[in-house]
Amino acid sequence: MQQELNDFYRYHQEVMVGGVLTRYYDSDLDSTPGRYNPNPSSKPIVVALHGVATSSYLFRNLIAEFDSSVRLVVPDLPGFGRSSKQLPWGAKYKHYLEWLEGFIRSVLPYSSQPVKAHFIGHDFGALLAMAWAVEHPHEVASLFCMNTCVHFENISPTP
């Protein structure tokens, strides 16, 4: 299992976001650590966010299935996988949202015409993806959520 994890993480990049070293997989980049792509592709972008007690490794089979016509970006959320475990801002939801903003601005192209990305979220990652979609609807092409919860304030349970 350890060798399988090491092989998987061999293709990950690193970026500092909000004082947190964040490891992530980007299908547009090779395995050279810290490689920056000054000319990101115009392929559709898919961002996959994992849940609690998992990592980008959760999406290993998804990564294997995507072809080169899509740019797939899969981070290890702060505190998980091979991203920093020590969080200078604590493990608060609002700080994860701030981290997500910083991460997306660091790795995805942004201009006066922002790129619309497709988001896949699992568990806590789905909560982050939904919040991103609410705050940045012009940057979301689609949203797919798995195994998460949603709270509706004004809906009463059916009898």
Residue, then its C-alpha position, 0 to 999 in steps of 0.5 A: m500500500q505504501q508503494e502504491l501511495n508513493d507512486f500516486y503522489r509522484y505526480h503531485q505538485e506543491v503550492m503555498v496557499g494561506g501559509v499551508l503547503t498544498r499538494y495537488y494533482d494536475s493532469d496538465l503538468d508532468s511530475t516535475p515538482g513545482r513546475y509552473n505552467p505559464n500557458p494553461s490549456s483551454k481544455p475543460i477544467v474539473v476540480a475534485l475535492h475530497g472529504v474528511a479523513t480522505s485525500s486526493y487518493l480517493f479520486r485515483n480511479l477517476i484520475a485514471e479514467f479521464d483522458s487528455s481532453v480534460r484538465l483535472v485538478v485534485p488537491d489534498l485539502p489542508g490537514f489531509g493527505r500530503s498537504s500540511k497537517q499544521l494549519p496556522w488558521g485552525a480547522k474552521y469552515k470559513h478558513y477552508l473557504e478562504w483556502l479554496e479561493g487562494f488555491i483556485r486563484s493559484v492554479l487556475p487561469y483567471s482574467s476578466q473572463p474567468v474560466k468555468a470549472h466543473f466541480i466534483g465534491h465528496d463529503f466536506g469537499a462537496l460543502l466547499a464546492m457548493a459554497w464556491a458555486v454560490e459565491h462564484p456562480h460565473e466560475v462554475a460550469s457544473l457541480f456534482c456532489m457525493n455523500t454530503c449534507v445540505h441544510f435548508e432553513n425554510i423547509s419543514p419535514t413532510p408528515 
